[in-house]
Structure formats: structure tokens, C-alpha cells
Amino acid sequence: MRSAVDLLIELARRYAFGDVGALASLAVADARRVEAVCEFGQRLLTLDAEDFANGADARDIPAELRRQARACHMPQTAREQPRGALDSLRPAYGLLLEVIRVRWDRHELSPVTAAVHIAAEYLPLLAFETVLGHAGDPTRWPAGLRAPGSRFGTLAGRECDHTKAEQSAVERTLRVAVEPAPGWQAYFDRQHSQVAGALATCLARCRNPCTAMDWIDPDVRANLALRCRVALSFAESPLVRLRHAAPVGHGFGVPSPEEVLDAWERSRAQLDKNGVGHQARRDDGFPLPGMPSLFSAVAGAPIEPATLLADTAAHVAELLAAERSDDARAVPTDV
């Protein structure tokens, strides 16, 4: 016989934060703290970056877990401090990798492809972080983007290789810093990922360059262009395209592990065109081998899977163990 608390501890170790939070009150006398930490963990697992800093009572979340989550949080106003993922995307990519690993181990393939899709959308900003000094914060765009002769942020039509959606997003990003909170939030919901792609296009694929990227040192620019080219290729890879077959509304299809691995292997072959893309060929022990190495090469800095989810799950388990009561209801081991 195992107690209800024992089973909840096992669920916590399997990252079933939603279930543990919903059932905690049936097993422990004081479930409030367990519920709060589970709410925090569930937001991390679902990559709810808008709300990492909201909801659960901060007093119930250990300071180190709060600090790591704030580093991945997307500011909800132009003036919010700290700047979280707009200061650096590296912690957020560490969390993305951890989520992919956890979802893979839980055989949840649709969330795996969703997390990969998010990583693809913002990968150019991870590359640009080395020259911007931040991760695409609209309040801190360099003046050089709007140098004389620059078409960045203008509706330049066919003179510019940006799509109409990218031109609109780039124009918006140059003025969104003075908009009220609803406008700021709407921009991040709909347009910021378009700006990431537009920056990469400027540097890596533009057939009619303007002066928008002249502020970057030529030697640095060549390396950044290479990393952006790989980021754009990743966004067009078979693995990322697999996402379009996964969500509801696209045939109700969910890929199998074999389909995901096959798409990733074809993506690795497609990316292996230069020294940056070749890093995807490394066997770094990740479920999708080479993905952390690829992200590190694009970032120009080490990117490893985080331990934020694991640490949160361990804390939930500790809370449950501490709250174990003598009268906890025993249940059969096969429940």
C-alpha cells in the first residue's frame, strides 16, 4: 500500500504539476503552498512567459526559482523592470530545451513540436544578442538601424526583401516603446517574432542592402550573417515544418517519436552547410541530438538545458513529504 502523498510525490517527479495541484488538498493538511508552487511549475511547463512572474504568491516560491523564472519572463510594459527575456534570451532557450526534454520523456510530441517552433521564431534574436547587447528590446534599438539611407522601419515595398508583414512589424517596433501596455502586449503577441526574422533577412538574405546594418563592424557582421543564415534555415527545416501537421485544426495529427526523429535527422542534413550548422551533427546527449549545440553555435555562447523544471518538481516533492500526515488515506499501489 502506498499513501496518497507518496503517489503525489511520484506525480511531482514526473512534472504533473496540474494534477498535483488539483489533488493536493485531498492528501495534505495545508495544501496552499503546494498548490502555489504547482501553479508556478505548470506555467513554466506550458511556456506561459507572460505570466511567469504573476499568479502564485511569491512568498511560496523559493527565491532562486523566482530569479530563474524572471530571467525568462517577457516584460508586459515598456518600463517594466527587470527586463527578463528582453535582456537575454539565453535563459529562455535553456528553459525551452528543458521543456523539450521533459515533454519528450512524457511522450508529449505535440508540445515538443510547439516548443521547437517557438525556438525557431526567435532564434535570429539569439544571434543578434551578441551585437545588440540585449535580446531585441524595442526600447533599446540602436540608432544605426535608422541611419540615412536605411529602409528599416519604412514601408519600402519591393525595394526591401522584407515581407509586408515584416515591414509592418519593423515599423511598429520602432514606436511601440511609447505605447501603453495593451499596445505593447499586442505587439509581442503578434509581431515581435516577425521582427526577429526581418533582422536576419537584412543581414543574411537581402538582395538590395540598405544602410540598416552598417553600424555593425564588418568583421563581426560576417560572422553574424552566417549565424543568422543558419537560424533562418532552421525555421525552414523539416522539423519545424512538422509543427503544421501537429496542432488541432491541421488534420488533428500528432507526430510519432519516429516521425520527429526522422524530421530532425533530415533537418540536421539540411543545416550542415557550414561550421555553425554543422554543430547540429554533434551527439550531445539531448533527445534531439545536437539541438543544444546548434543553439549554442547560433548564439555564440553556451546554451544548455535548464534545471528550472527539475528544481521546481523537487521542491514540490519536498513540500509534500514535509506535509505527510499520519492519517493520510492509503490507496492501492495500482491506483
Rosetta silent file (secondary structure, phi, psi, omega in degrees, C-alpha in Angstrom):
SEQUENCE: MRSAVDLLIELARRYAFGDVGALASLAVADARRVEAVCEFGQRLLTLDAEDFANGADARDIPAELRRQARACHMPQTAREQPRGALDSLRPAYGLLLEVIRVRWDRHELSPVTAAVHIAAEYLPLLAFETVLGHAGDPTRWPAGLRAPGSRFGTLAGRECDHTKAEQSAVERTLRVAVEPAPGWQAYFDRQHSQVAGALATCLARCRNPCTAMDWIDPDVRANLALRCRVALSFAESPLVRLRHAAPVGHGFGVPSPEEVLDAWERSRAQLDKNGVGHQARRDDGFPLPGMPSLFSAVAGAPIEPATLLADTAAHVAELLAAERSDDARAVPTDV
SCORE:     score description
SCORE:     0.000 S_00000001
   1 L     0.000  136.842  175.044    0.000    0.000    0.000 S_00000001
   2 E  -120.670  145.003 -179.062    1.206    3.497   -0.805 S_00000001
   3 E   -75.840  164.481  176.307   -0.238    6.663    0.653 S_00000001
   4 H   -60.783  -36.342  179.008   -1.872    9.390   -1.404 S_00000001
   5 H   -64.129  -41.532  178.709    1.103   11.622   -0.578 S_00000001
   6 H   -59.038  -42.124 -179.749    3.527    9.026   -1.970 S_00000001
   7 H   -68.175  -37.489  177.294    1.616    8.956   -5.239 S_00000001
   8 H   -66.128  -36.925  177.094    1.535   12.765   -5.439 S_00000001
   9 H   -62.320  -41.501  178.189    5.286   12.853   -4.872 S_00000001
  10 H   -64.206  -40.982  177.235    5.732   10.437   -7.770 S_00000001
  11 H   -63.526  -39.937  178.724    3.499   12.623   -9.956 S_00000001
  12 H   -61.458  -41.398  179.269    5.513   15.695   -8.990 S_00000001
  13 H   -67.534  -17.666  175.714    8.713   13.963  -10.063 S_00000001
  14 L   -96.943   10.918  175.571    7.004   13.315  -13.422 S_00000001
  15 L    66.080   27.420  177.846    6.250   17.059  -13.749 S_00000001
  16 L   -87.056   62.110 -173.034    2.472   16.554  -13.458 S_00000001
  17 H   -61.507  -40.555 -179.208    2.113   19.943  -11.787 S_00000001
  18 H   -61.996  -44.018 -179.839   -1.512   20.460  -12.791 S_00000001
  19 H   -67.553  -43.458 -179.161   -2.634   17.129  -11.347 S_00000001
  20 H   -63.339  -43.763  179.339   -0.653   17.507   -8.133 S_00000001
  21 H   -62.400  -38.075 -178.952   -2.000   20.999   -7.551 S_00000001
  22 H   -72.014  -29.057 -174.048   -5.574   19.860   -8.115 S_00000001
  23 H  -101.879   -7.696 -172.681   -5.260   16.838   -5.786 S_00000001
  24 H   -57.922  -38.875 -176.115   -3.026   18.240   -3.031 S_00000001
  25 H   -65.755  -17.773  178.488   -5.901   19.270   -0.789 S_00000001
  26 H   -83.410  -11.919 -172.066   -7.049   15.622   -0.637 S_00000001
  27 L  -120.097  -26.147 -176.824   -3.719   14.410    0.726 S_00000001
  28 L  -126.316  153.016 -176.103   -2.134   17.100    2.920 S_00000001
  29 L   -67.989  -44.702 -179.399   -3.486   19.301    5.670 S_00000001
  30 L  -115.607   95.323 -174.488   -2.059   22.565    4.341 S_00000001
  31 L   -91.714   -5.215 -171.448   -2.128   22.383    0.556 S_00000001
  32 H   -58.244  -47.891 -178.222   -1.817   26.108   -0.167 S_00000001
  33 H   -65.910  -40.036  178.453    1.959   26.174   -0.672 S_00000001
  34 H   -61.802  -44.677  179.947    1.918   23.012   -2.763 S_00000001
  35 H   -61.762  -40.645 -178.983   -0.824   24.473   -4.981 S_00000001
  36 H   -65.267  -44.414 -179.457    1.096   27.738   -5.417 S_00000001
  37 H   -69.217  -34.840  177.491    4.340   26.036   -6.453 S_00000001
  38 H   -66.219  -38.573  175.782    2.433   23.701   -8.792 S_00000001
  39 H   -60.676  -42.781  177.225    0.796   26.719  -10.444 S_00000001
  40 H   -60.752  -47.042 -178.902    4.281   28.175  -10.913 S_00000001
  41 H   -64.882  -38.628 -179.631    5.587   24.893  -12.352 S_00000001
  42 H   -65.197  -37.007  178.037    2.661   24.497  -14.729 S_00000001
  43 H   -66.062  -36.748  176.130    3.273   27.961  -16.182 S_00000001
  44 H   -65.844  -45.521 -176.557    6.892   27.044  -16.802 S_00000001
  45 H   -63.601  -34.622 -179.645    5.947   23.726  -18.412 S_00000001
  46 L   -92.265    5.547  176.982    3.446   25.403  -20.753 S_00000001
  47 L    56.493   43.023  177.693    5.902   28.219  -21.560 S_00000001
  48 L   -84.219   71.357 -170.419    3.478   30.884  -20.371 S_00000001
  49 L   -65.960  -21.226  177.365    6.240   33.505  -20.464 S_00000001
  50 L   -67.187  -31.481 -169.253    3.832   36.408  -19.984 S_00000001
  51 L  -114.989   14.209  178.094    2.822   35.112  -16.573 S_00000001
  52 L   -55.559  -34.344 -174.522    5.982   33.554  -15.109 S_00000001
  53 L   -94.043    3.167 -174.004    6.126   36.448  -12.640 S_00000001
  54 L  -119.072  169.488  171.081    2.392   36.512  -11.824 S_00000001
  55 L    91.915  -88.286 -175.029   -0.218   34.425  -10.068 S_00000001
  56 L   -63.331  143.956  179.082    1.380   32.305   -7.387 S_00000001
  57 L   -61.270  122.450 -176.494    2.211   34.035   -4.114 S_00000001
  58 H   -58.695  -28.224 -178.829    5.886   34.982   -4.354 S_00000001
  59 H   -66.294  -21.334 -178.265    6.379   34.052   -0.699 S_00000001
  60 H   -89.864   -7.812 -177.065    5.674   30.419   -1.575 S_00000001
  61 L  -106.748  124.712  177.982    8.296   30.223   -4.353 S_00000001
  62 L   -54.070  144.545 -173.826   11.978   29.889   -3.360 S_00000001
  63 H   -57.490  -39.276 -177.981   13.982   32.982   -4.282 S_00000001
  64 H   -68.076  -37.429  176.024   16.316   31.132   -6.656 S_00000001
  65 H   -65.898  -40.988  177.211   13.401   29.655   -8.612 S_00000001
  66 H   -62.121  -40.842 -179.231   11.808   33.108   -8.854 S_00000001
  67 H   -63.026  -45.052  179.929   15.095   34.574  -10.085 S_00000001
  68 H   -64.901  -39.180  179.509   15.457   31.970  -12.828 S_00000001
  69 H   -67.478  -39.711  179.283   11.839   32.415  -13.918 S_00000001
  70 H   -61.747  -32.186  179.465   12.165   36.213  -14.038 S_00000001
  71 H   -66.438  -21.702  179.473   15.098   35.787  -16.419 S_00000001
  72 H  -101.464   -5.829 -175.026   12.712   34.039  -18.854 S_00000001
  73 L   -74.257  140.438  176.617    9.757   36.365  -18.281 S_00000001
  74 L   -94.332  117.227 -179.040    8.584   38.681  -21.077 S_00000001
  75 L   -55.125  140.481 -176.544    8.000   42.227  -19.726 S_00000001
  76 L   -99.192   -1.087  171.675    4.376   43.312  -20.067 S_00000001
  77 L  -140.578  163.639 -179.483    5.072   47.041  -20.300 S_00000001
  78 L   -67.604  -21.990 -175.551    7.806   49.127  -21.911 S_00000001
  79 L  -105.981   -2.516 -176.441    9.049   50.252  -18.489 S_00000001
  80 L   -59.680  136.696  175.795    8.823   47.011  -16.516 S_00000001
  81 L  -126.150  144.391   -5.701   11.994   46.060  -14.637 S_00000001
  82 L   -70.785  171.538 -173.663   13.848   43.760  -14.731 S_00000001
  83 L   -85.608   -7.318  172.289   13.766   43.231  -18.499 S_00000001
  84 H    54.896 -124.845 -175.544   13.904   39.429  -18.324 S_00000001
  85 H   -68.617  -11.894  174.064   13.932   37.770  -21.742 S_00000001
  86 H   -84.005  -17.222  170.977   14.481   41.147  -23.422 S_00000001
  87 L   -76.924  -45.883  178.435   17.819   41.435  -21.646 S_00000001
  88 L  -155.869  137.491  175.861   18.892   37.975  -22.819 S_00000001
  89 L   -89.466   -4.838 -175.621   17.162   35.043  -24.477 S_00000001
  90 H   -62.053  -44.602  175.695   19.770   32.573  -23.287 S_00000001
  91 H   -61.737  -38.027  179.976   17.899   31.601  -20.068 S_00000001
  92 H   -64.887  -37.833  178.053   14.667   31.251  -22.064 S_00000001
  93 H   -70.877  -31.782  172.594   16.366   28.925  -24.551 S_00000001
  94 H   -62.331  -41.609  177.164   17.698   26.876  -21.660 S_00000001
  95 H   -67.448  -40.264  176.581   14.121   26.530  -20.423 S_00000001
  96 H   -56.571  -44.944  179.477   12.903   25.679  -23.940 S_00000001
  97 H   -64.436  -39.515  178.764   15.435   22.863  -24.112 S_00000001
  98 H   -66.489  -40.631  177.978   14.400   21.567  -20.693 S_00000001
  99 H   -62.029  -43.451  178.629   10.721   21.666  -21.691 S_00000001
 100 H   -59.692  -43.913 -179.995   11.504   19.769  -24.902 S_00000001
 101 H   -63.525  -46.235 -179.164   13.374   17.124  -22.904 S_00000001
 102 H   -63.390  -47.057 -179.993   10.588   16.770  -20.307 S_00000001
 103 H   -62.496  -37.922  178.292    7.833   16.633  -22.932 S_00000001
 104 H   -62.939  -46.262 -179.602    9.833   14.067  -24.920 S_00000001
 105 H   -64.132  -28.108  178.237   10.256   11.850  -21.863 S_00000001
 106 L   -88.551    2.828  179.917    6.499   12.142  -21.217 S_00000001
 107 L    61.187   35.598  178.450    5.795   11.177  -24.866 S_00000001
 108 L  -104.527   85.506 -169.139    4.009   14.506  -25.455 S_00000001
 109 H   -78.384  -30.718  177.570    5.063   15.127  -29.029 S_00000001
 110 H   -63.747  -46.414  174.317    2.714   17.959  -29.919 S_00000001
 111 H   -63.416  -29.387  175.542    4.162   20.207  -27.162 S_00000001
 112 H   -60.770  -49.968 -178.368    7.643   19.167  -28.337 S_00000001
 113 H   -67.668  -31.274  176.856    6.977   20.487  -31.837 S_00000001
 114 H   -65.551  -43.086  179.388    5.338   23.617  -30.396 S_00000001
 115 H   -65.981  -38.732  176.457    8.437   24.390  -28.303 S_00000001
 116 H   -62.672  -39.869  179.313   10.693   23.801  -31.319 S_00000001
 117 H   -62.745  -43.873  177.492    8.523   26.204  -33.333 S_00000001
 118 H   -60.981  -43.780  179.632    8.897   28.918  -30.664 S_00000001
 119 H   -60.494  -39.219 -179.789   12.661   28.374  -30.637 S_00000001
 120 H   -66.135  -39.546 -176.213   12.768   28.775  -34.418 S_00000001
 121 H   -62.728  -37.892 -173.123   10.809   32.028  -34.394 S_00000001
 122 H  -104.868    2.146 -177.098   13.175   33.858  -32.053 S_00000001
 123 H   -57.518  -37.803  176.875   16.485   32.204  -32.976 S_00000001
 124 H   -59.819  -34.271  178.070   17.697   35.228  -35.023 S_00000001
 125 H   -68.432  -32.146  175.255   17.373   37.428  -31.920 S_00000001
 126 H   -62.726  -37.611  177.020   19.521   34.939  -30.020 S_00000001
 127 H   -69.339  -45.172 -176.600   22.174   35.505  -32.696 S_00000001
 128 H   -68.044  -16.985 -179.014   21.782   39.304  -32.696 S_00000001
 129 H   -56.743  -30.908 -177.931   22.209   39.430  -28.926 S_00000001
 130 H   -67.544  -24.686  179.736   25.996   39.401  -29.378 S_00000001
 131 H  -106.413  -27.176  179.541   25.927   42.779  -31.184 S_00000001
 132 H   -77.943  -32.882 -172.777   22.854   44.416  -29.651 S_00000001
 133 L    81.993    4.128  174.852   23.813   43.758  -26.040 S_00000001
 134 L  -155.053 -178.533 -173.068   20.196   42.743  -25.437 S_00000001
 135 L  -107.327   47.528  176.873   17.626   40.384  -26.979 S_00000001
 136 L    82.844   35.831  178.269   15.705   42.731  -29.246 S_00000001
 137 L   -71.377  117.322 -178.159   14.282   45.111  -26.643 S_00000001
 138 H   -62.504  -16.567  177.360   12.255   47.723  -28.593 S_00000001
 139 H   -81.740   -5.651 -174.115   13.202   50.354  -26.019 S_00000001
 140 H  -133.695   29.302  176.549   16.899   49.924  -26.895 S_00000001
 141 L   -64.136  138.904  179.406   17.199   49.596  -30.672 S_00000001
 142 L   -68.189  145.212 -179.275   20.491   51.108  -31.896 S_00000001
 143 H   -60.500  -27.743 -177.320   20.252   54.420  -33.719 S_00000001
 144 H   -61.086  -22.950  177.473   22.190   52.894  -36.630 S_00000001
 145 H   -60.793  -26.084 -177.478   19.123   50.936  -37.702 S_00000001
 146 H  -114.358   31.163  178.525   17.640   54.249  -38.882 S_00000001
 147 L   -63.745  159.373  176.090   20.789   55.752  -40.394 S_00000001
 148 L   -52.894  132.355 -178.135   20.436   57.862  -43.571 S_00000001
 149 L    90.850   -4.407  179.476   19.651   55.513  -46.438 S_00000001
 150 L   -80.971  138.758  173.136   18.134   52.840  -44.170 S_00000001
 151 L  -100.747    3.557 -179.149   14.824   51.286  -45.167 S_00000001
 152 L   -65.522  119.778 -179.783   14.460   49.610  -41.758 S_00000001
 153 L    89.787    6.061  176.184   11.075   50.593  -40.366 S_00000001
 154 L  -112.286  153.861  176.903    9.756   52.055  -43.601 S_00000001
 155 L   -87.808   77.364 -168.343    7.090   50.604  -45.873 S_00000001
 156 L   -85.214   -0.692  177.982    9.568   50.373  -48.740 S_00000001
 157 H    63.643 -136.829 -174.088    7.601   47.950  -50.887 S_00000001
 158 H   -73.678  -12.053  176.707    9.583   45.927  -53.412 S_00000001
 159 H   -66.886  -20.689 -176.161   12.817   47.781  -52.696 S_00000001
 160 L  -113.701  141.993 -179.713   13.064   45.759  -49.488 S_00000001
 161 L   -80.061   -2.370  175.282   13.231   41.973  -49.177 S_00000001
 162 L   -69.800  144.307  171.997   11.023   42.027  -46.088 S_00000001
 163 L   -68.463  167.187  177.694    7.514   40.668  -46.497 S_00000001
 164 H   -59.854  -39.587  178.668    4.629   43.061  -45.953 S_00000001
 165 H   -63.931  -40.551  178.265    4.063   41.525  -42.521 S_00000001
 166 H   -67.488  -41.925  178.113    7.737   42.038  -41.624 S_00000001
 167 H   -60.097  -42.126  178.649    7.723   45.633  -42.864 S_00000001
 168 H   -64.920  -42.407 -179.822    4.676   46.355  -40.732 S_00000001
 169 H   -65.941  -40.518 -179.999    6.221   44.683  -37.676 S_00000001
 170 H   -66.525  -41.254  176.890    9.523   46.541  -38.089 S_00000001
 171 H   -60.671  -40.118 -179.294    7.736   49.867  -38.433 S_00000001
 172 H   -68.872  -38.229 -174.994    5.786   49.077  -35.257 S_00000001
 173 H   -64.710  -23.849 -178.639    8.832   48.006  -33.243 S_00000001
 174 L   -80.595   -8.268 -179.950   10.408   51.470  -33.664 S_00000001
 175 L  -128.816   -5.354 -174.456    7.478   53.188  -31.942 S_00000001
 176 H   -67.943  -20.687 -178.254    5.959   50.567  -29.627 S_00000001
 177 H   -62.764  -21.512 -179.557    8.143   51.702  -26.702 S_00000001
 178 H  -102.986    5.345  178.627    5.911   54.749  -26.206 S_00000001
 179 L   -84.201  154.432  175.114    2.630   52.841  -26.496 S_00000001
 180 L   -66.494  170.119 -173.847    0.530   51.944  -23.428 S_00000001
 181 H   -52.981  -43.363 -179.676    0.637   48.420  -22.016 S_00000001
 182 H   -60.562  -38.734  178.052   -2.149   46.950  -24.244 S_00000001
 183 H   -67.679  -41.306  176.579   -0.335   48.059  -27.405 S_00000001
 184 H   -58.503  -47.117 -178.116    2.983   46.728  -26.105 S_00000001
 185 H   -66.595  -38.982  178.611    1.407   43.352  -25.296 S_00000001
 186 H   -64.586  -37.191  177.381   -0.376   43.152  -28.665 S_00000001
 187 H   -60.661  -46.131 -178.342    2.931   43.801  -30.430 S_00000001
 188 H   -70.856  -30.426  177.538    4.618   40.882  -28.637 S_00000001
 189 H   -67.044  -34.283 -166.744    1.636   38.626  -29.233 S_00000001
 190 H  -121.165  -22.763 -166.566    1.597   39.211  -32.990 S_00000001
 191 L  -128.336  -19.140 -172.876    4.681   40.946  -34.371 S_00000001
 192 H   -64.020  -37.006  178.773    7.904   40.565  -32.388 S_00000001
 193 H   -65.430  -30.379  175.865    8.771   37.213  -33.976 S_00000001
 194 H   -65.782  -35.522  177.854    8.367   38.871  -37.392 S_00000001
 195 H   -65.667  -38.780  177.441   10.986   41.438  -36.352 S_00000001
 196 H   -57.615  -48.182  178.893   13.387   38.603  -35.479 S_00000001
 197 H   -65.103  -35.901 -179.639   13.059   37.195  -38.991 S_00000001
 198 H   -65.129  -40.946  178.164   13.337   40.654  -40.551 S_00000001
 199 H   -61.015  -44.581  179.857   16.651   41.337  -38.815 S_00000001
 200 H   -63.932  -39.221  178.399   18.059   38.041  -40.069 S_00000001
 201 H   -62.841  -42.921  178.561   16.862   38.777  -43.599 S_00000001
 202 H   -52.574  -44.285 -171.214   18.568   42.190  -43.548 S_00000001
 203 H   -89.379  -32.673 -168.971   21.910   40.635  -42.753 S_00000001
 204 H  -109.373  -20.297 -172.146   21.795   37.224  -44.410 S_00000001
 205 L  -135.638    0.312 -175.574   19.453   37.325  -47.404 S_00000001
 206 L   -67.788  128.949  179.873   18.844   40.883  -48.579 S_00000001
 207 L   -90.199   -9.018 -177.571   19.382   41.228  -52.349 S_00000001
 208 L  -141.153   68.741 -170.955   19.321   45.032  -52.203 S_00000001
 209 L   -60.192  142.228  171.172   21.081   46.050  -48.963 S_00000001
 210 L  -106.334 -159.694 -175.834   20.468   49.454  -47.413 S_00000001
 211 L   -94.070    7.844 -171.842   22.438   51.078  -44.587 S_00000001
 212 L   -60.817  -28.697 -176.781   20.440   49.468  -41.761 S_00000001
 213 L  -107.536   10.762 -177.808   23.257   47.104  -40.761 S_00000001
 214 L   -69.492  -16.029  179.398   26.210   49.414  -41.370 S_00000001
 215 L   -72.032  -13.284 -179.900   26.523   50.091  -37.640 S_00000001
 216 L   -90.868  132.524  178.381   27.911   46.556  -37.162 S_00000001
 217 L   -53.280  134.711 -175.566   31.679   46.136  -37.619 S_00000001
 218 H   -54.314  -40.486  179.387   32.300   44.383  -40.980 S_00000001
 219 H   -66.467  -41.807  178.006   34.271   41.506  -39.415 S_00000001
 220 H   -67.007  -37.563 -177.068   31.596   40.943  -36.802 S_00000001
 221 H   -61.714  -38.798 -178.346   28.891   41.308  -39.430 S_00000001
 222 H   -63.280  -43.278  179.029   30.234   38.405  -41.496 S_00000001
 223 H   -68.308  -40.902  179.465   30.062   36.006  -38.552 S_00000001
 224 H   -64.663  -39.774  178.622   26.638   37.262  -37.505 S_00000001
 225 H   -60.492  -38.527  178.928   25.323   36.865  -41.050 S_00000001
 226 H   -64.478  -44.095 -179.645   26.455   33.227  -41.008 S_00000001
 227 H   -67.714  -36.675  176.900   24.661   32.567  -37.726 S_00000001
 228 H   -67.163  -36.576  178.652   21.524   34.322  -38.988 S_00000001
 229 H   -61.868  -40.553  178.280   21.593   32.254  -42.165 S_00000001
 230 H   -68.070  -39.194  178.290   21.568   29.092  -40.047 S_00000001
 231 H   -61.052  -42.960  178.303   18.744   30.494  -37.886 S_00000001
 232 H   -66.214  -38.101  178.250   16.631   31.128  -40.983 S_00000001
 233 H   -65.746  -38.157  177.519   17.420   27.649  -42.310 S_00000001
 234 H   -61.308  -40.623  179.852   16.346   26.105  -39.008 S_00000001
 235 H   -64.481  -22.028 -179.099   12.995   27.917  -39.282 S_00000001
 236 L  -103.735    9.617 -173.453   12.512   26.303  -42.712 S_00000001
 237 L   -77.445  160.211  177.588   13.697   22.837  -41.666 S_00000001
 238 H   -56.354  -34.617 -179.424   11.616   19.639  -41.841 S_00000001
 239 H   -64.742  -45.790 -179.560   11.420   19.523  -38.032 S_00000001
 240 H   -69.253  -37.558  177.916    9.853   22.979  -37.745 S_00000001
 241 H   -64.949  -24.275  178.112    7.550   22.317  -40.701 S_00000001
 242 H   -60.940  -26.751  179.778    6.340   19.235  -38.835 S_00000001
 243 H   -56.480  -34.571 -174.839    4.594   21.605  -36.431 S_00000001
 244 H   -71.073  -12.432  175.499    1.991   22.441  -39.068 S_00000001
 245 H   -97.041   -4.880 -171.192    0.757   18.845  -39.004 S_00000001
 246 L   -93.585  -45.617 -169.960    0.531   18.715  -35.219 S_00000001
 247 L   -76.840  160.133  174.457   -1.992   21.210  -33.787 S_00000001
 248 L   -57.708  137.620 -177.429   -5.763   20.930  -33.800 S_00000001
 249 L   102.669   -9.785  178.207   -7.090   22.477  -36.987 S_00000001
 250 L  -123.150   50.393  177.319   -4.387   20.919  -39.152 S_00000001
 251 L    87.461    2.880  178.899   -5.778   17.436  -39.586 S_00000001
 252 L    59.889   22.062 -177.309   -5.637   16.559  -35.855 S_00000001
 253 L   -85.739  138.086  172.483   -2.310   14.860  -36.476 S_00000001
 254 L  -122.421  123.338 -175.877    0.266   14.317  -33.730 S_00000001
 255 L   -68.431  151.608  174.489    3.670   13.062  -34.902 S_00000001
 256 L   -83.888  164.269  175.563    5.164    9.888  -33.503 S_00000001
 257 H   -55.866  -38.725 -179.739    8.643    9.849  -31.923 S_00000001
 258 H   -64.562  -38.579  178.398    9.944    8.134  -35.064 S_00000001
 259 H   -67.105  -39.978  178.888    8.495   10.897  -37.266 S_00000001
 260 H   -65.070  -46.007 -179.665   10.038   13.614  -35.097 S_00000001
 261 H   -64.327  -38.119  177.844   13.456   11.935  -35.107 S_00000001
 262 H   -65.151  -43.487  178.679   13.293   11.408  -38.862 S_00000001
 263 H   -63.879  -37.538  178.923   12.369   15.078  -39.423 S_00000001
 264 H   -68.982  -38.298  178.990   15.215   16.151  -37.144 S_00000001
 265 H   -64.287  -40.915  176.768   17.714   13.940  -38.965 S_00000001
 266 H   -67.563  -33.481  176.616   16.691   15.474  -42.296 S_00000001
 267 H   -66.489  -41.772  178.651   16.940   18.915  -40.694 S_00000001
 268 H   -60.248  -41.012  178.314   20.470   18.204  -39.473 S_00000001
 269 H   -65.131  -38.823 -179.972   21.498   17.243  -43.011 S_00000001
 270 H   -68.021  -35.583 -177.306   19.924   20.443  -44.358 S_00000001
 271 H   -79.256  -20.392 -172.705   21.674   22.605  -41.766 S_00000001
 272 L   -78.689   66.196 -179.726   25.096   21.011  -42.253 S_00000001
 273 L  -113.401  -15.081 -177.855   26.321   23.573  -44.794 S_00000001
 274 L  -155.561 -178.710 -175.958   28.907   25.434  -42.691 S_00000001
 275 L   -63.680  -30.588  178.506   30.699   25.366  -39.358 S_00000001
 276 L   -73.300  -53.494 -179.696   27.725   26.798  -37.461 S_00000001
 277 H   -63.728  -28.422 -179.431   25.099   24.462  -38.902 S_00000001
 278 H   -62.291  -22.061 -179.531   27.468   21.501  -38.577 S_00000001
 279 H   -62.934  -22.758  176.691   27.096   21.739  -34.790 S_00000001
 280 H   -64.859  -16.106  179.757   23.663   20.139  -35.161 S_00000001
 281 H   -80.999   -9.070 -177.622   25.549   16.930  -36.026 S_00000001
 282 L   -70.287  145.724  173.737   27.025   16.676  -32.535 S_00000001
 283 L   -98.233   93.502 -175.446   25.803   13.944  -30.204 S_00000001
 284 L  -103.492   16.130  175.035   25.356   15.993  -27.046 S_00000001
 285 L    82.691    3.024 -179.800   23.057   13.573  -25.208 S_00000001
 286 L   -83.913  151.887  178.893   19.868   15.512  -25.928 S_00000001
 287 L   -55.036  -36.981  170.532   16.710   13.631  -27.096 S_00000001
 288 L  -104.097   89.814 -167.381   17.034   15.534  -30.388 S_00000001
 289 L   -56.574  133.214  176.700   20.819   15.150  -30.640 S_00000001
 290 L    93.969   -9.830 -177.280   22.731   18.291  -31.497 S_00000001
 291 H   -66.289  -47.159  175.571   19.975   20.803  -30.778 S_00000001
 292 H   -59.753  -37.083  179.347   21.678   22.418  -27.733 S_00000001
 293 H   -66.669  -38.474  177.763   24.930   22.525  -29.725 S_00000001
 294 H   -65.204  -47.247  179.827   23.157   24.189  -32.649 S_00000001
 295 H   -61.563  -38.041  178.461   21.527   26.820  -30.430 S_00000001
 296 H   -64.045  -41.323 -179.350   24.897   27.487  -28.781 S_00000001
 297 H   -66.343  -40.989  177.972   26.572   27.979  -32.165 S_00000001
 298 H   -67.032  -39.555 -178.940   23.861   30.397  -33.322 S_00000001
 299 H   -72.385  -24.440 -172.696   24.008   32.268  -30.014 S_00000001
 300 L    71.427   22.381 -178.276   27.785   32.478  -29.968 S_00000001
 301 L  -159.845  154.420 -178.481   27.558   31.364  -26.327 S_00000001
 302 L   -64.359  132.477  174.077   26.864   28.120  -24.441 S_00000001
 303 L  -125.972  113.858  179.761   23.175   27.166  -24.229 S_00000001
 304 L  -118.721  153.193  174.516   22.409   24.158  -22.041 S_00000001
 305 L   -55.706  135.392  179.272   19.069   22.708  -20.900 S_00000001
 306 L   -72.849  175.107  173.974   17.983   24.447  -17.714 S_00000001
 307 L  -122.000   18.669 -174.834   17.120   22.693  -14.455 S_00000001
 308 H   -64.605  -44.451  177.889   14.263   25.031  -13.506 S_00000001
 309 H   -65.292  -43.424 -179.782   11.519   22.449  -14.018 S_00000001
 310 H   -62.733  -42.351 -179.841   13.514   19.754  -12.234 S_00000001
 311 H   -67.542  -36.850  177.814   14.232   22.050   -9.284 S_00000001
 312 H   -66.569  -43.793  178.118   10.569   23.070   -9.084 S_00000001
 313 H   -61.177  -40.846  179.332    9.441   19.426   -9.145 S_00000001
 314 H   -64.099  -38.283  179.223   11.951   18.594   -6.402 S_00000001
 315 H   -67.174  -40.453  176.367   10.630   21.456   -4.266 S_00000001
 316 H   -59.895  -44.681  179.649    7.037   20.246   -4.684 S_00000001
 317 H   -60.791  -40.410  178.334    8.126   16.764   -3.629 S_00000001
 318 H   -63.512  -43.003  179.006    9.857   18.208   -0.544 S_00000001
 319 H   -62.576  -42.477  179.760    6.748   20.153    0.430 S_00000001
 320 H   -64.575  -43.206  179.752    4.582   17.068    0.080 S_00000001
 321 H   -62.590  -39.207 -179.575    6.957   14.930    2.123 S_00000001
 322 H   -69.142  -28.221 -177.649    7.033   17.553    4.873 S_00000001
 323 L   -91.040    0.724 -177.385    3.234   17.722    4.934 S_00000001
 324 L   -59.290  128.158 -177.757    2.746   13.969    5.142 S_00000001
 325 L  -111.491  157.514 -177.780    0.267   13.278    7.928 S_00000001
 326 L   -64.799  -27.275 -176.859   -0.343   10.139    9.942 S_00000001
 327 L   -99.049   19.792  176.987   -3.933    9.937    8.776 S_00000001
 328 L   -58.689  135.472 -175.555   -3.137   10.225    5.043 S_00000001
 329 L   -68.671  124.309  177.857   -5.518    7.965    3.211 S_00000001
 330 E   -78.731  141.744  178.126   -3.853    4.785    1.964 S_00000001
 331 E  -133.115  155.195  177.950   -4.611    3.711   -1.583 S_00000001
 332 L   -60.377  151.229 -178.823   -3.685    0.577   -3.575 S_00000001
 333 L   -67.177  -20.077 -177.541   -0.399    0.764   -5.469 S_00000001
 334 L   -94.393   10.653  177.792   -2.167    0.206   -8.790 S_00000001
 335 L   -76.990    0.000    0.000   -4.410    3.309   -8.468 S_00000001
